[in-house]
């Protein structure tokens, strides 16, 4: 469809749910455009360096006469892999530079971050030089970022293709003022709110939805598939991989590789830090990692296991506990795991006190009332998903309650006993985040009033979320 688009078509969307290979699809589209149209010129952008590097690696067969990667001078050379470095330009003092205008225009594929896509315009490349502009992971960047390549390089004949998933995490916008003024909504999400991009009516015309999941065991995929993707995703991953943990002795049901371990611990925080931790949950994480690594028949290495927690304090605690025997196990936030996958994913939700839920809502932290954060977290696992948390606190959110019920009915629940019938449907009529909006906290009038009174110097709570650095970091 992308190849058949006439020049100057409206933006086309590749809607790629978890594990469906949207980046692979974009890369293949670029390859075919270059192969079939000798006059085509492609600008491929992403919000982050890591995602842009991945595109370069997958397009490397084009060769360094066709492909170039533009990198900001501020980026450290050590953060760039050898496979990517050969497609860049570096001056005599080891700083990344852009080639002269005449040389840059010879390349048929230019890859950069969205921000660095301003460079071609800055050195004199005319609008319309690129026949196609691709923005991968478009749901993760703020709209002004996506506009940099589009507004500086596109003309009336340029085709724009966006790929991403609006059901996963959007832009990380730390300013509450900016969020409430709309910068938390990506260009992709705003575009897909238009009726012409309806998933059903627009399919094959304005968008394509990838539906084959190449990552997860069918039982792991089933709940998020039905909750977020209309039940359209198909489990197509290699069973040798996705069923590889089904023989583990720790599973409660052999053909259901999901465990919800109910723990009623205590969420605490150190006096010197606003970030929360739950030592009971951290200990349970340690036990599971040890058990999995000790069972030699599973052939698991520490790097095959990933641990997710929404609070930096818990991330640090778990890293300390795993350091002696599993230092290669990555422990991080949901934001750090978007786009990642592991054979085993263990999630520590931390919260065991409902009194802190309002704090989480106010600062957009944690898992409760955050459907996108929930979606990303539970779709990282290939063969085994373990969730550790307090069922009574999590069940305040209807999505979490429905997930707990799903695991309970499937035979994967253990720990703290629940006092409701898991077979009964969950009332979805009131969500916590919607209730919060109903109280008027996002009204523009109140925002303006608060802004005039609030101190913009910062908040002591900024470290509470387990995002170590902005998403556009060098990775």
RAMO-V180082 format. One line per field, one symbol per residue. ss: DSSP state (a for helix, b for strand, c for the rest). phi: phi as a letter, one per 20 degrees, with the letter a starting at -180 (. if undefined). burial: I if it has 9 or more other ideal C-beta (glycine too) atoms within 8 Angstrom, else O. Layout:
# RAMO-V180082
ss = ???
phi = ???
burial = ???
This chain:
# RAMO-V180082
ss = cccccccccccbbbbbcccccaaaaaaaaaaaaaaacccccbbbbbccaaaaaaaaaacaaaccccbbbcccccccaaaccaaaaccccbcccccbccccaaaaccccbbbbbcaaaaaaaaaccccccccbbbbbcaaaccaaaaaaaaaaacccccbbbbbbcccccccccccaaaaaaaacccaaaaaaccaaacccccbcccbbbbcbbccccaaaaaaaaaaacccccbbcccaaaacccccccccccccccbbbbbcccccbbccccccbbcaaaaaaaaaaaaaaaacaaacccaaabbbbbcbaaaaaaaaaaaaaaacccbbbcaaaaccccbbbbbbbcccccaaaaaaaaaccccccccaaaaaaaaccbbbbbbbbbcaaaacccaaaaaaaaaaaaaccbbbccccccccccccccccaaaaaaacccccaaaaaaaaaaccccccccaaabcccccccccc
phi = .ffeffgnffgdddedfgmenffgffffffgffffecfefcdddcbfcffffffffgfdgffneeddcdecfgfffffedfffegfddccefdndfcefggffffffecddafffffffgffeofffnfefccdcelffedfggfffgfffedecfdeedcdcrbfedfefedfffffffeoffefffffffffgfdggefefnddbcdfceedddggfffgfffffdclmefdfcffggefdfdfefffffcfececcddfceebecbffeceeebcffffffggffffffffefffledgfedccdbecfffgfffgffegfcbfeffdaefgfefnebbfccdddemfccffeffffffdldmdfmcgfffgffedeeecbccddaeffffffegfffffgfgffffndebngfedcefeefefefcdffffffffnfdffffffffffdfeefpcfefefeedfbgfeffd
burial = OIOOIOOOOOIIIIIIIIIIIIIOIIIOIIIIIIOOOOOIIIIIIIIIIOIIIIIIIIIIOIOOOIIIIIIOOOIOIOOIOOOIIOIIOIOOOOOIOOOOOOOIOOIIIIIIIIIIIIIIIOIOIOIIIIIIIIIIIIIIIIIOIIIIIIOIIIOOOIIIIIIIIIIIIIIOIOOOOIIIOOIIOIIIIIIIOOOIIOIOOIIOOIIIIIIIIOIIIOIIIIIIIOIOIOOOIOIOIOOOIIIIIIOIOOIOOOOIIIIIIIIOIOIOIOOOIOIIIIIIIIIIIIOIIIIIIOIOOIOIOIOOIIIIIIIIIIIIIIIOIIOOIIOOIIIIIIIIIIOIOIIIIIIIIIIIOOOIIOIIIOIOIIIIIIIIIIIIIIIIIIIIIIIIIIIIIIIIIIIIIIIIIIIIOIOIIOOIOIOOOIOOOOOOOOIIIOIIIOOOOOOOOIIOOOOOOOOOOOOOOIOIIIIOOOIOOOO
